Amino acid sequence: MTGSDVCQFLDWDSDFFGRRIARVTTNSLTVDSVQSILVWCRARQIDCLYFLCNADDGNTVRLAEDNGFRFVDIRMTLERQVDGVRPVQGAACEAIIRACAAGDIPALRSIAGATHRDSRFYNDPNFPGELCDALYATWIEKSCRGYADTVLVVELDGQPVGYVSCHLHTGSRGQIGLIGVGGGSQGKGLGGILVNASLDWCASRQMTRVTVVTQGRNVKALRLYQKCGFLVQSVQLWYHKWFLA
């Protein structure tokens, strides 16, 4: 396998972070593929290479770590069927769920920039924290402007205080993208309201199952999804390899 088969240059990430960034497109490594990947990266002056592997692939884990890949995150994928959505106890009854509007974007950007700090980018000191904040603020804005199939907003006292983005895929599968609740509104059951709202929205579009991805260190999110009926589907490991001088 050649480096061109397993590596992809990431234009958006590179432009955003001001680094030349690529990713490995397979989830496993061999001695030969590692060498071709490294040659590919050096020939293209790559600064950072992302690699995602299955947690139970011990040979690949050892090869990654032996070749300078740094572990940065545990990727947990959870799934549930969307029939029989159950309510989450303790939900704030005064909350209103609605589709996002353009006027919500400044508030949602502010929430997103302070909410997703368990992600792999914050766990890599080579990515400045302020750029990581801006990444998620930009992500939720792009989601509101069409990247997601919908963004649902939870509103309290006339103000947007949280969001969930939803995506539709082939095979009758929906996906929760970003979900966040502002710090001053946490502890009111709004996360559960947003998850169940996303399940209802996906069910109304004939989706039969919904997946969501979170971090292994994000115990609060894992408990929320389990409470809402999700089960772990897969566990993977994120690695970053830097080629900085």
ABEGO torsion letter per residue (X at the ends): XBAAAABBBBAAAAAAAGBBBBBBABABBBAAAAAAAAAAAAAAGBABBBBBBBAABAAAAAAAAAAGBBBABBBBBBBBBABGBBBBBGBBAABBBBBBBAAAAAAAAAAAAAAAAABAAAABAABBAAAAAAAAAAAAAAAAAGABABBBBBBBGGBBABBBBBBBBBGGBBBBBBBBBBAAABGAGAAAAAAAAAAAAAAAAGBABBBBBBBAABAAAAAAAAAAGBBBABBBBBBBBBABX
